[in-house]
């Protein structure tokens, strides 16, 4: 007997569902995609507000099938990402991680600076060190402080990242499969975290929400800038008006004095 469930897909930026018929097989779990849509929309709304406030969201996905998708989405919205290996203490010992990032940047400068004399063997060693560090730290080079939130693909796979985020009170978003506990993250999106298509749909939808938040932030900045310019123009007009009024008053006073001087008469007293 077939089992009916909902299929989820995105069309023109809108989440839609279709009824799918699946054969019931022993040991196979079927996710209620109504819950997926609900969780996805809640996560998108929260991410949009975080992006709008100008804070960073760290994308974490070290699974092979998620690396390329997550890297592309994170770069699209200029957010930090970890897709190779999570270093222990990346959040809880952030100061040490920043030192490693600076060391990598210094090596890069040495390799680019032609004025520094480095032999071929030393250059090759430095390049290997830089490539090795960049593979792990390249996605967080511009992350100057701990992020406001983490988006994790497969919370069971990224246990250390989730643990560090919870210890620091960082908001967590996660794709949660049937083998994971949704209560471990603040915003759970029930979904298949092994399928490339599923990861792409979820990640792209959340990325679109972040883009909306960033666009609204820019629009508010432009509006504030326009208002400041308008206020400055009004202040300049007021100052100019006051200056003109003061000039007119001074001219009137000068004219009055001249008139009084021209009509003054002297009288002589007869003895």
C-alpha positions in Angstrom: 0.0 0.0 0.0 1.5 3.4 -1.0 2.3 6.1 1.6 1.5 9.7 0.6 3.7 12.5 1.7 4.5 16.1 0.6 7.3 17.0 -1.8 8.9 20.4 -1.4 10.4 22.6 -4.1 11.1 26.3 -4.8 9.7 28.1 -7.8 10.3 31.8 -8.4 11.5 32.2 -4.9 8.3 30.7 -3.4 8.1 27.5 -1.5 5.6 25.0 -3.0 4.4 21.5 -2.2 3.2 18.6 -4.3 1.8 15.3 -3.2 4.1 12.4 -3.7 3.5 8.6 -3.4 6.2 6.6 -1.8 6.4 2.9 -1.2 6.6 2.0 2.4 9.8 0.2 3.2 11.1 -1.1 6.5 13.5 1.2 8.3 12.9 4.2 6.0 11.7 7.4 7.8 9.6 10.0 6.0 9.9 13.6 7.0 6.7 15.7 7.3 7.5 18.5 4.8 4.8 20.7 6.3 7.2 20.9 9.3 10.1 21.5 6.9 8.3 24.5 5.4 7.4 25.9 8.8 10.9 25.6 10.1 12.5 26.9 7.0 10.3 30.1 6.9 11.0 30.7 10.6 14.7 30.3 10.1 14.6 32.6 7.0 12.8 35.3 8.9 15.4 35.2 11.7 18.4 35.1 9.4 16.9 38.1 7.5 16.8 40.2 10.7 20.3 39.2 11.7 21.7 40.2 8.3 19.6 43.4 8.4 21.3 44.3 11.7 24.7 44.0 10.1 25.8 40.9 12.0 27.6 37.8 10.6 26.2 34.3 10.1 28.8 31.6 10.0 28.0 28.7 7.5 29.3 25.3 8.6 29.3 22.3 6.3 32.2 19.9 6.2 30.3 17.1 4.5 31.5 16.3 1.0 28.1 16.8 -0.7 27.5 20.2 1.0 30.9 21.9 0.7 30.6 23.4 -2.8 27.0 24.5 -2.3 27.6 26.2 1.1 30.8 27.8 0.0 29.1 29.4 -3.0 26.1 30.6 -1.0 28.3 32.1 1.8 30.5 33.9 -0.7 27.4 35.3 -2.4 26.3 37.1 0.7 29.8 37.8 2.0 29.4 35.6 5.1 32.1 33.5 6.8 32.2 29.8 6.2 33.9 26.6 7.3 33.7 23.8 4.7 37.0 21.9 5.2 37.6 21.1 8.8 36.3 22.5 12.1 39.2 23.5 14.3 38.6 22.9 18.0 38.3 26.2 19.7 37.4 28.1 16.5 34.8 30.0 18.6 35.7 29.4 22.2 39.4 30.2 21.6 38.8 32.8 18.9 41.8 34.9 19.8 44.2 32.1 18.9 42.4 31.4 15.6 42.8 35.1 14.7 46.5 34.8 15.3 46.7 31.9 12.9 44.8 34.0 10.3 47.2 36.9 10.7 50.1 34.4 10.4 48.6 33.2 7.1 48.2 36.7 5.9 51.8 37.6 6.8 53.1 34.6 4.8 51.0 35.7 1.8 52.5 39.1 2.0 56.1 37.7 2.2 55.4 35.6 -1.0 54.0 38.6 -2.8 56.8 41.0 -1.7 59.6 40.9 -4.3 61.9 42.9 -2.2 62.3 40.1 0.3 65.0 37.6 -0.6 63.7 34.0 -0.3 65.3 31.0 -1.9 63.3 28.5 -3.9 63.1 25.9 -1.1 61.9 28.4 1.5 59.3 29.8 -0.9 58.0 26.3 -1.6 57.7 25.6 2.1 56.0 28.9 2.8 53.5 28.3 0.0 52.7 24.8 1.3 52.1 26.2 4.8 49.9 29.0 3.4 47.8 26.7 1.2 47.3 24.3 4.2 46.2 27.2 6.4 44.0 28.8 3.7 42.2 25.5 3.2 41.0 25.6 6.8 40.9 29.3 7.6 40.2 30.9 4.2 36.5 31.2 4.8 36.9 33.2 8.1 39.6 35.7 7.1 37.2 38.6 7.3 35.5 37.4 10.5 36.9 39.9 13.0 34.8 38.7 15.9 32.6 35.7 16.8 29.5 35.5 14.6 26.0 36.3 15.8 24.7 32.9 14.4 25.7 29.6 12.9 24.0 27.8 10.1 24.9 24.1 10.2 24.3 21.3 7.7 23.9 18.1 9.7 24.1 18.9 13.4 25.1 15.3 14.2 28.2 15.7 12.0 29.2 19.1 13.3 29.0 18.3 17.0 32.0 20.4 18.1 30.8 23.5 16.2 27.3 23.2 17.8 28.8 22.6 21.2 31.0 25.7 21.0 28.1 27.9 19.7 25.8 26.7 22.6 28.5 27.4 25.1 28.9 31.0 23.9 25.1 31.6 23.5 25.3 32.0 19.8 22.0 31.5 17.8 22.1 28.2 15.9 20.3 27.2 12.7 20.5 23.6 11.4 19.3 21.1 8.8 18.1 18.3 11.0 17.6 14.8 9.7 15.7 11.9 11.3 18.9 10.8 13.1 19.3 14.1 14.9 17.6 15.9 17.9 15.9 19.1 16.7 15.9 20.5 20.2 19.7 21.0 20.0 19.4 24.0 17.7 17.4 27.2 18.1 16.0 27.0 14.6 15.6 23.5 13.2 14.8 22.7 9.6 13.6 19.1 9.3 15.2 17.9 6.1 17.5 15.3 4.4 21.0 16.5 5.1 22.6 13.9 2.9 21.1 14.7 -0.5 22.7 17.4 -2.5 19.4 18.7 -3.9 17.9 19.0 -0.5 20.9 20.9 0.8 20.9 23.2 -2.2 17.1 24.0 -1.8 17.4 24.8 1.9 20.7 26.7 1.7 19.7 28.8 -1.3 16.3 29.7 0.3 18.0 30.9 3.4 20.7 32.8 1.4 17.9 34.6 -0.5 16.5 35.7 2.9 19.9 37.0 3.9 20.1 38.9 0.7 16.8 40.6 1.4 18.0 41.6 4.8 21.2 43.1 3.4 19.2 45.0 0.8 16.9 46.4 3.4 19.9 47.5 5.5 21.4 49.3 2.5 18.0 51.0 1.7 17.7 52.2 5.3 21.3 53.5 5.2 20.5 55.5 2.0 17.3 56.8 3.5 19.2 57.9 6.6 21.9 59.5 4.5 19.3 61.4 2.4 17.6 62.6 5.6 20.9 63.8 7.0 21.6 65.6 3.8 18.2 67.2 3.8 18.6 68.3 7.5 22.1 69.7 6.6 20.6 71.7 3.7 17.8 73.0 5.9 20.4 74.1 8.6 22.5 75.8 5.9 19.4 77.6 4.6 18.5 78.8 8.1 22.1 80.0 8.7 22.1 81.7 5.3 18.7 83.4 6.1 19.9 84.5 9.5 23.1 85.9 7.9 21.1 87.8 5.3 18.7 89.1 7.9 21.7 90.3 10.0 23.2 91.9 6.9 19.9 93.7 6.1 19.6 94.9 9.7 23.2 96.3 9.6 22.5 98.0 6.3 19.3 99.6 7.7 21.2 100.8 10.8 23.9 102.3 8.6 21.4 104.1 6.5 19.6 105.5 9.5 22.9 106.8 10.9 23.8 108.5 7.6 20.4 110.1 7.4 20.6 111.4 11.0 24.1 112.9 10.3 23.0 114.7 7.1 20.0 116.5 8.8 21.7 117.5 12.0 21.5 121.3 12.7 23.6 123.5 15.0 22.1 126.5 16.8 24.1 129.3 18.3 23.1 130.9 21.6 23.1 134.7 21.6 24.6 136.4 24.6 
